[in-house]
Amino acid sequence: MNYAILLAAGKSERFSGTKSGDKLLSLVDGKPIIYYTLTSLNDHPEINEIVVVANKQNKSKIEKTLDLYKFFKVKKVVLGGYTRQESVQKGFTAINKIAKKLQKDDIILVHNGANPLPSLKEISEVIKKSKTLGAAICGHKVTSTIKEINKTHIIKTHDRNKFFAAQTPQAATYEIFKKAITNAQKKKLNVTDEAMMFEAISQKTAYVHSHDHNFKITTQSDYQKLKSILGERPDDFVVGIGQDSHEFEEAINIDTSKMSRSKAISAKTKQIFSPCLTLGGIKIPSEPKLKANSDGDVILHALFNAISQALGEKSLGFYADEKVKEGILDSKKYIELILKKAHKQGYKLNNVGLMLECSHPKIDPISHEIKTSLSEILSFPKGKTNLLPLAKIGITATSGEALTPFGKGQAIQCFAIVSMVKHS
């Protein structure tokens, strides 16, 4: 049998900035951190029973979490002590009562509640090596140069290849664990992890390399890192997607019968159009206008819809009809309208992605010009300090193997995605 002690009795003294005050109860994607820690142990096929060691402040809330998410392997929640070692002792005592008669080769595994993402593989490896060698822990290789210091200066540089940053789980057979914890109590040792207890009885302890995601949540930066790993969307971040498409207008019919042969051929080759294509706020004289009540700028129209969607507003058509009645055909005016709404709600653009489908014009040769135009158009309030950096605007294009009207040169389609963040 394999038993786990989950330590959750800490005071979170180096952690601040959340409503709960207790880091293990701080929410990530709607669930407390301890939920993820419990899941990693409860769902592991090699762990049979779990004891949680809590403190007076969080015990009832942890019990509610256990009840809500049905962590059936947790057999008891006990109160911890003033130190980690005392809490481990309380957990160990609880396991002895639950199991009644433990076998000497049963595994006792200890894990920090603040390490929510141990991998299944490393837990299995710690258990396996504990069964084989008596005790094992997991951790990370040290990558920084290690300096030994005193109060004023550096004393010595150590070989980092010989150092290992310990994490949990840490485990040992019942026989070794009991011997180590008894020794620690007798000698009144103040240990910071279980491996120190094993060392104190000259027990050789194996090590397992941890996954990068197995780290202890100690500070706010650790908390934000965990949120990122688990894919939680920040409260001040919104995303929207928009689309627009228009057909090209037909070319002007040119009477070439009265032209010289060379001029007639030139006119037909150039395919003269009036007025010209507007794309991303730039004019392209060599291309025909797109059919629309406005200037038909599919890029700005798609961007309007993306921004409006991110804000929870309506589509372009709802606003454009009124603008057209007023004689406003410039799509930049439409964008200005939705940017004002974004600013009023406290948002500014973070980045923009555009995907166009067309056979003409060729987008890559003019993408930089479009980006430069959009950088200025999307700035709000207007001014050089508010320009959206070109690096935050992505433009790609495809002909779609000419399988659609867009790829066949009859129209242009644009998809836009935007992310927006709260402005200061």
BELFENFEN-V153367 format. One record per residue. SS is DSSP state (A for helix, B for strand, O for the rest). PHI is phi in degrees with one decimal (none if undefined). D_LAST is the distance of its C-alpha to the last C-alpha in whole Angstrom. Layout:
ss: (SS SS)
phi: (PHI PHI)
d_last: (D_LAST D_LAST)
This chain:
ss: (O B B B B B B B O O O O O O O O O O O O O O A A A O B B O O B B A A A A A A A A A A O O O O O O B B B B B B O O O O A A A A A A A A A A A O O O O B B B B B B O O O O A A A A A A A A A A A A A A A A O O O O O O O B B B B B B O O O O O O O A A A A A A A A A A A A A A O B B B B B B B O O O O B B B B O O O O B B B B B O A A A O B B B B B B B B B B A A A A A A A A A A A A A O O O O O O O A A A A A A A O O O O O B B B B O O O O O O O O O O A A A A A A A A A A O O O O O O O B B B B B B B B B B B B O O O O O O O O O O O O A A A A A A A A A A O O O O O B B B B O O B B B B B B B O B O O O O O O O A A A A A A A A A A A A A A O O O O A A A A A A A A A A O O O O O A A A A A A A A A A A A A A O O B B B B B B B B B B B O O O O O O A A A A A A A A A A A A A A O O O O O O A A A O O O A A A B B B B B B O A A A O O O O O O O O B B B B B B B B B B B B O O)
phi: (none -120.9 -114.0 -119.2 -107.7 -101.1 -86.8 -138.1 -101.7 -66.3 -98.3 54.8 -66.9 -95.8 -117.7 -150.3 101.6 -116.9 -63.6 -71.9 82.4 -102.5 -60.7 -69.4 -100.0 -67.9 -86.2 -131.6 54.3 86.6 -127.2 -68.8 -54.1 -64.2 -58.9 -69.0 -65.5 -61.3 -61.1 -62.9 -87.7 -63.1 -88.5 -78.8 -65.7 -95.8 -99.9 -94.3 -140.5 -131.1 -118.3 -102.1 -105.4 -114.0 -115.7 -62.8 -77.4 -106.6 -56.4 -66.6 -70.9 -65.4 -62.5 -65.7 -64.1 -60.6 -70.6 -65.3 -102.5 55.0 -81.1 -70.2 -80.6 -77.6 -97.2 -162.6 -118.1 -120.7 -80.8 -87.7 -108.6 -80.8 -123.3 -58.1 -60.6 -65.6 -67.4 -62.7 -60.4 -63.7 -66.3 -64.1 -62.3 -65.0 -64.0 -59.2 -73.5 -69.1 -77.9 66.4 -132.6 -88.9 -88.1 -63.5 -99.8 -63.9 -102.2 -107.9 -114.1 -114.2 -139.1 -74.9 -61.8 -87.4 -109.2 -78.5 -124.8 -69.4 -80.5 -58.7 -63.6 -70.4 -61.7 -62.3 -66.4 -63.4 -63.0 -60.9 -70.7 -66.7 -65.1 -82.8 -108.5 105.7 -157.6 -160.0 -135.6 -122.4 179.6 -116.7 -65.0 -82.1 -104.9 -86.5 -69.3 -98.9 -115.1 -91.8 -130.3 -116.7 -68.8 -120.8 -155.2 -79.1 -97.4 -160.9 -101.2 -104.2 -76.1 -64.5 -64.9 -97.3 -118.1 -146.2 -88.0 -71.9 -129.4 -121.5 -78.5 -128.3 -147.5 -157.3 -67.1 -55.3 -59.5 -71.1 -60.8 -62.5 -63.2 -68.1 -73.5 -65.5 -64.0 -64.3 -66.6 -62.4 -91.8 54.2 -75.3 -111.5 -99.9 -103.3 -156.6 -70.9 -59.2 -65.5 -67.6 -66.7 -62.1 -65.7 -109.3 62.1 -85.7 -71.2 -118.2 -75.7 -130.9 -126.5 -75.6 -80.7 -67.9 -57.5 -80.4 -89.0 -138.0 -89.0 -79.9 -117.6 -119.0 -62.5 -65.9 -64.2 -62.5 -66.7 -63.3 -62.2 -58.3 -64.7 -61.6 -85.4 75.7 -75.2 -78.8 -60.2 -63.2 -101.2 -133.3 -130.0 -132.9 -141.9 -126.6 -138.5 -145.1 -156.2 -151.6 -145.7 -80.3 -77.7 -74.3 -75.2 -68.5 -67.3 -73.8 -108.6 -81.8 -96.6 -65.3 -95.8 -91.5 -67.4 -56.5 -65.6 -69.8 -63.8 -62.4 -63.1 -64.2 -67.0 -65.7 -77.0 49.7 -67.7 -126.0 -156.3 -74.5 -98.0 -70.0 -113.8 -142.1 63.3 87.9 -107.4 -95.1 -122.9 -58.8 -80.4 -120.5 -74.5 -67.8 -89.0 -64.8 -171.5 -72.1 -106.6 -77.3 70.7 -72.4 -63.5 -66.4 -67.9 -67.5 -64.5 -65.2 -56.4 -62.7 -65.8 -65.1 -63.1 -63.5 -60.4 -88.4 80.0 -95.2 -89.7 -77.7 -56.8 -55.6 -60.4 -93.8 -67.0 -55.9 -66.6 -64.9 -63.0 -59.9 -82.4 84.1 -92.9 -110.4 -79.4 -63.8 -63.1 -69.6 -67.7 -61.6 -60.2 -62.0 -74.5 -67.9 -63.4 -63.5 -62.5 -62.8 -64.0 -82.7 92.3 -112.4 -134.6 -66.3 -101.8 -157.6 -133.1 -125.7 -123.8 -130.4 -109.4 -121.2 -170.8 -98.8 -151.0 -72.8 -71.9 -80.8 -54.0 -64.7 -112.9 -62.1 -64.9 -64.3 -65.3 -59.1 -61.6 -64.8 -65.3 -55.5 -78.7 -61.7 -86.4 -77.4 -158.3 -59.9 -61.7 149.3 -59.8 -71.6 -104.4 -62.4 -74.4 -57.6 -58.4 -65.6 -94.5 -118.9 -111.1 -131.4 -129.2 -149.4 -148.0 -95.0 61.0 55.8 56.0 -89.7 -128.7 -56.7 -69.9 -72.0 -86.1 88.3 -91.1 -162.1 -129.7 -121.7 -134.3 -108.5 -130.8 -128.7 -131.4 -118.4 -132.8 -125.8 -66.7 -90.3 -75.5)
d_last: (55 52 50 46 45 41 39 37 38 35 33 30 30 27 25 22 19 21 22 26 26 28 27 30 29 25 24 24 24 26 28 29 29 33 33 33 35 38 38 38 41 43 43 44 48 50 48 50 49 46 46 42 42 40 39 40 36 35 39 39 35 37 40 38 36 40 41 38 38 42 42 46 47 45 48 47 44 45 44 43 44 42 42 42 46 47 44 46 49 48 47 51 53 51 52 56 56 55 57 60 61 59 61 61 59 56 53 50 47 44 40 37 35 32 33 32 33 37 38 42 43 43 44 47 48 47 50 52 52 53 56 57 56 56 52 49 45 42 40 38 39 38 36 35 38 39 40 42 41 43 41 41 41 42 45 46 44 45 45 42 45 46 43 42 38 40 38 40 42 45 48 52 55 56 59 57 54 56 58 55 53 57 57 53 54 57 56 53 51 47 46 42 43 46 47 48 50 52 52 54 57 57 56 55 51 50 47 45 42 39 37 33 31 34 32 31 28 28 24 20 20 24 22 19 22 24 22 22 25 26 24 21 19 15 14 11 13 15 18 21 24 26 29 31 35 37 41 42 44 48 49 51 54 56 60 61 64 65 63 64 64 62 59 60 59 56 54 55 53 50 50 49 46 45 42 40 37 34 31 28 28 31 35 37 41 43 42 42 40 39 40 38 37 34 34 34 31 31 28 26 27 27 23 23 24 22 19 20 22 18 17 21 22 25 27 27 31 30 28 30 33 32 31 34 36 34 35 32 33 30 28 25 25 25 21 20 21 19 16 16 16 13 11 12 12 8 9 9 13 13 17 20 23 26 30 33 36 39 42 41 39 39 35 35 36 34 30 29 30 28 25 25 25 22 20 20 21 18 15 13 13 16 16 17 14 12 16 16 18 21 21 19 21 25 28 31 34 37 41 41 45 46 46 44 44 41 43 46 44 44 41 37 35 31 29 25 23 19 16 13 9 7 4 0)
